[in-house]
Amino acid sequence: MGPGSKRTRPGVSESIITELTECNAALSQQRKKRQIPPTLAPIDALERYTQLSSHPLHKTNKPGITSIDINLSKVCVLL
């Protein structure tokens, strides 16, 4: 780098930003046209959900949950 020259910074180039913006616009238009599936839980059912417990993620000063497994035979689904 010589005197008076601009310092280049690593990052996402303008061409990549343009490509991502165009892709986002195209995908957003497709999402707006999608039909809501009939199997999706209605809002009133979701409002009745309650939190049973809360467990913090692993921290360096206190051990916590580092992995999880779900037993599908014990999961309750309200429809």
Secondary structure, DSSP 8 states (H G I E B T S, - for coil): --TT------S--HHHHHHHHHHHHHHHHHHHH----TTS--HHHHHT--------B--SSS--B------GGG-----
